[in-house]
């Protein structure tokens, strides 16, 4: 459905994260909650992709909004299904970063513990796609103060896409709520619906 959004959270994150919660609030205010999916992703990439494909099937042709590792998933799915994607401090080749982090992990929001194994890393590597070349289908939002990922890796990988790079900030993407109008517009939601919302108050 036009104007639908699939939000894809990051590594060890959850639907209760700040960005996801702010987006849910706005879609609720707009009466568009049924056009938003924010699945609680399984920690294993193959399981997570299955969940996301189910959400895509429910929504039709949603805008994929991916944060961090979710940006990596969103890129894979956008390329596979020809969808639009908005990426927030996305991970590039995350399987290369996880080799040194095998072992017990804890979800930052749910306190669930799980084991990061070589199979997780292999599954992530299987999702890698060539750098996207269609600037119409992508927006990439980066903050140079990201303490988790080097923004320059994403800047290089997505160099053919529409990049929005802000100085400072951090991995969680500071000021996300005030950027939501741009996201809603990219999703095809008319400005007349949200121009009365004070996004600074979220």
PyMOL commands that set and color helices and strands:
alter all, ss='L'
color gray80, all
select helices_A, chain A and resi 18-29+33-35+45-59+69-81+95-101+118-126+151-157+176-186+191-194+199-201
alter helices_A, ss='H'
color red, helices_A
select strands_A, chain A and resi 5-8+36-37+63-67+85-88+103-106+113-116+138-143+162-166
alter strands_A, ss='S'
color yellow, strands_A
deselect
rebuild
show_as cartoon
